[in-house]
Amino acid sequence: MALLPIAVVAGHAAAQEIEPRAYANAPVGVNFAVVGAAHTRGGLSFDASVPITNERLHTNSLVLAYARSMALWGRSAKFDAIVPYTRLSGTADYLGVPTERKVTGFGRPALRLAMNFLGAPAMRMSEFRDWQQDLIVGASLQVSPPLGQYDGDRIVNIASNRWSFKPELGLSKAAGPWTGEVKLAATFFTDNDDFYGGTTRSQEPVYALQGNLIRGMASGAWWSFDATYFAGGRSQVDGRYNRDLQQNWRVGASLSLPVDRRNSVKFAASSGVYARTGNEFDAVAVSWQHRWGGGF
């Protein structure tokens, strides 16, 4: 069960998450609590109408998450909630003049409901112990409200003062110790009517394709190679289009190690390998997961 996205720059990470095992099955009634820390370093995309260049930003985030597996119409499902708290610092050139920004606050929370339609029936622990995965087909909807730190008088913020909605379709196929996953998603945004300078910023949807290759081990540990491509997201400020169309690639890797029957630790890293528009940042994260209920 994976809950901690490793791209934790709130307001910029909706299409950049690299999350293996998002549609893995779990016994009904199991709860998951996650505490994680993440660090990012590099550049973010800004609107072409805003004269920001040479951005060098760092974020350090504490991420808290909770999830619960459940049954919906006889199929396995999961609800999760994620809340990041971030310290952002760095420098950039505004109209050619070096400027500095330091800010700390909550990022936008994310709420998600996922359901597996095929290949993952809802099961109690006694049934789950003998279950073997083949093909799982699932879908999810993630919603992020316009909460968190935001200042309309500043260009760089932790949150982004708008709603986002991310429907996703996922396929997971197991073959022996290997599991391959493919996910197709689109993120839709409402307008930010308190953008820099008292303007209104709107953004077209961002479309994302993610792939994960996962290797499970007898000990319960697993590792994965991950990649995501996302495109679209061109924005407007007061109806004028910006030159910020995204066509970006990121790659990463994850390693999860069991500590005992109820606890595990996960390490993850990702990097931008190609960016048409900004988002060339590196990210590393570590998280601790505790599970209870459902027969554990």
C-alpha positions in Angstrom: 0.0 0.0 0.0 1.6 3.3 -1.1 0.4 6.6 0.2 3.2 9.2 0.0 3.7 11.0 -3.3 7.3 11.9 -3.7 6.6 15.1 -5.6 5.3 17.2 -2.6 5.5 20.7 -4.0 1.9 21.6 -3.2 0.0 23.2 -6.2 2.5 21.7 -8.7 2.5 18.0 -8.0 -1.0 16.8 -9.1 0.3 15.2 -12.4 3.8 14.5 -11.1 3.2 11.9 -8.5 5.0 8.6 -9.0 3.1 6.2 -6.8 3.6 2.5 -7.2 1.0 0.0 -5.9 -1.8 2.5 -5.9 -4.3 -0.2 -6.8 -2.9 -3.1 -4.7 -5.6 -5.1 -2.9 -5.8 -5.2 0.9 -8.1 -6.9 3.4 -11.3 -5.1 4.3 -11.0 -3.0 7.5 -7.3 -2.4 7.5 -6.2 1.1 8.5 -2.9 2.7 7.4 -1.2 5.7 9.1 1.8 7.3 7.4 4.3 9.9 8.5 6.8 11.0 5.9 9.4 13.6 5.1 10.3 14.8 1.6 12.9 17.2 0.2 12.8 18.8 -3.3 15.4 20.9 -5.0 15.2 22.7 -8.4 12.9 24.8 -10.5 9.2 25.1 -10.8 7.2 26.3 -13.8 5.9 29.9 -13.7 3.6 31.8 -16.0 5.4 33.3 -18.9 3.6 36.6 -18.2 5.5 36.8 -14.9 9.2 37.7 -15.4 10.7 35.1 -13.1 14.0 33.4 -14.2 16.8 31.4 -12.6 14.6 30.0 -9.8 16.5 27.9 -7.3 13.9 26.6 -4.8 14.1 24.1 -2.0 11.2 22.5 0.0 11.2 20.4 3.1 7.9 18.8 3.9 6.3 16.7 6.6 3.5 14.6 5.2 0.7 13.0 7.3 -1.6 10.5 5.7 -4.4 8.1 6.7 -6.1 5.4 4.6 -8.7 2.7 5.2 -9.5 -0.3 3.0 -13.2 -1.1 2.6 -15.8 -2.9 0.5 -17.9 -1.2 -2.2 -20.5 -3.3 -4.0 -18.4 -6.4 -3.2 -15.2 -5.0 -4.6 -12.1 -3.7 -2.7 -11.8 0.0 -2.3 -9.7 2.5 -0.4 -10.1 6.0 1.0 -7.1 8.1 1.9 -6.3 11.6 3.0 -2.9 13.4 2.8 -1.9 16.6 4.4 1.6 18.2 3.7 3.3 20.9 5.8 6.1 22.6 3.9 9.0 25.0 4.4 9.9 26.6 1.0 13.0 28.7 0.5 15.1 29.9 -2.4 16.0 32.6 -4.8 14.9 33.8 -8.3 15.4 36.8 -10.5 12.4 39.1 -10.9 12.8 41.6 -13.8 16.5 40.7 -13.6 16.8 41.6 -9.9 17.7 38.8 -7.4 14.9 38.1 -4.9 14.5 35.7 -2.0 11.4 33.9 -0.7 11.0 32.0 2.6 7.6 30.7 3.7 6.2 27.9 5.9 2.7 26.5 5.9 0.3 23.8 5.0 0.0 22.7 1.4 -3.3 21.7 -0.2 -4.7 18.5 1.4 -5.7 15.6 -1.0 -8.7 13.3 -0.5 -9.0 10.2 -2.7 -11.4 7.3 -3.2 -10.2 4.4 -5.2 -12.1 1.2 -6.2 -11.0 -1.9 -8.0 -13.6 -3.1 -10.5 -11.9 -6.3 -11.7 -9.6 -8.8 -10.2 -9.7 -7.6 -6.6 -12.7 -8.8 -4.6 -13.3 -7.5 -1.1 -12.0 -10.1 1.3 -11.5 -10.6 5.0 -8.0 -11.4 6.3 -8.8 -15.2 6.4 -9.6 -15.2 2.7 -6.9 -12.7 1.7 -4.0 -14.9 2.9 -4.6 -17.4 0.1 -5.4 -14.8 -2.6 -3.1 -14.4 -5.6 -3.2 -11.3 -7.8 -3.6 -11.6 -11.6 -5.1 -8.6 -13.4 -6.6 -5.7 -11.4 -8.5 -2.8 -13.1 -9.4 0.1 -10.9 -10.2 3.8 -10.9 -9.9 6.7 -8.4 -10.9 10.3 -7.9 -8.6 12.6 -6.0 -9.9 16.0 -4.8 -7.8 18.9 -3.4 -9.6 21.9 -1.9 -8.2 25.5 -2.0 -6.6 25.3 1.4 -3.1 26.0 2.7 -0.6 28.8 2.7 -1.3 31.4 -0.1 -0.6 35.1 -0.6 -2.0 36.7 -3.7 0.7 39.5 -3.4 3.5 36.9 -3.9 4.3 34.9 -6.9 5.8 31.8 -5.1 3.4 30.1 -2.7 3.0 26.6 -1.1 -0.6 26.3 -2.1 -2.4 27.6 -5.2 -5.9 28.9 -4.1 -8.0 26.7 -6.3 -9.7 23.3 -6.4 -8.3 20.4 -8.4 -10.0 17.1 -9.4 -8.0 14.1 -10.7 -9.9 11.1 -12.1 -7.6 8.1 -12.9 -7.8 4.7 -14.4 -5.3 2.0 -13.3 -4.3 -1.4 -14.5 -2.1 -3.8 -12.4 -0.9 -7.2 -13.8 1.1 -9.7 -11.7 3.4 -12.4 -13.1 5.2 -14.3 -10.4 7.2 -11.9 -8.2 6.8 -9.1 -10.8 3.9 -6.6 -11.1 3.5 -4.1 -13.9 1.2 -1.1 -13.5 -0.1 1.6 -15.9 -2.2 4.6 -14.9 -3.9 7.2 -17.0 -5.1 10.4 -15.4 -6.3 13.9 -16.0 -6.2 16.8 -13.5 -8.8 19.6 -13.8 -8.5 23.0 -12.1 -10.9 25.7 -11.1 -9.8 29.3 -11.5 -7.5 31.2 -9.1 -9.3 34.6 -8.8 -6.6 36.0 -6.5 -3.5 35.5 -8.6 -0.5 37.9 -8.5 -1.4 41.5 -9.1 -5.2 41.0 -8.6 -5.6 38.9 -11.8 -7.4 35.7 -12.5 -5.4 32.6 -13.5 -7.0 29.6 -15.2 -5.4 26.4 -16.4 -6.3 23.7 -18.9 -6.2 20.1 -17.8 -3.0 18.2 -17.3 -2.9 14.7 -18.7 -0.6 12.1 -17.2 0.6 8.6 -18.1 2.5 6.6 -15.4 4.2 3.2 -15.5 5.6 1.2 -12.6 7.6 -2.1 -12.6 7.5 -3.7 -9.2 9.5 -6.6 -7.8 8.1 -8.3 -4.7 10.3 -10.4 -2.3 9.4 -13.3 0.0 10.3 -11.1 3.0 7.5 -8.7 2.2 9.9 -6.1 0.9 9.5 -4.7 -2.6 11.2 -2.2 -5.0 10.1 -0.5 -8.2 11.2 1.5 -11.1 8.8 4.3 -11.9 8.2 6.8 -14.7 5.5 9.4 -15.6 4.8 11.7 -18.6 2.5 14.6 -18.2 1.3 17.2 -20.8 -1.1 20.1 -21.2 -1.8 22.6 -18.5 -1.4 25.7 -20.5 -2.6 28.7 -18.4 -4.3 32.0 -19.0 -4.0 35.2 -16.9 -7.1 37.4 -17.4 -7.8 35.6 -20.7 -4.3 35.9 -22.2 -2.6 32.6 -22.9 0.9 32.0 -21.5 3.7 30.1 -23.1 3.7 27.3 -20.5 2.5 24.2 -22.2 3.9 21.2 -20.4 5.4 18.1 -22.0 7.5 16.7 -19.2 9.1 13.4 -18.1 10.0 12.2 -14.6 11.6 8.9 -13.5 12.1 7.5 -10.0 12.6 4.4 -7.8 11.0 3.2 -4.6 12.1 0.7 -1.9 9.8 -0.6 0.9 11.2 -2.7 3.7 9.1 -4.4 6.5 10.1 -3.6 10.0 7.7 -6.0 11.6 4.2 -7.3 11.0 2.5 -3.9 11.4 5.2 -1.5 10.3 7.3 -0.7 7.2 9.6 2.0 6.0 9.7 3.3 2.4 12.4 5.2 0.5 11.7 7.0 -2.8 13.5 9.3 -5.2 12.6 10.9 -8.5 14.1 13.4 -11.0 13.0 15.4 -14.0 14.7 14.0 -17.1 13.0 16.3 -19.6 10.9 19.4 -19.1 9.5 21.6 -21.9 8.3 24.0 -19.2 10.0 24.2 -15.8 9.5 21.4 -13.1 13.1 20.3 -13.4 13.4 19.4 -9.7 14.7 16.4 -7.8 12.8 14.8 -4.9 13.7 12.4 -2.2 11.4 11.0 0.5 11.2 8.6 3.4 8.1 7.4 5.2 7.0 5.2 8.0 3.8 3.2 7.7 1.8 1.6 10.5 -1.2 -0.6 9.9 -3.9 -2.0 12.2 -7.4 -3.5 12.1 -8.8 -6.0 9.6 -7.4 -9.0 11.5 -3.8 -7.8 11.9 
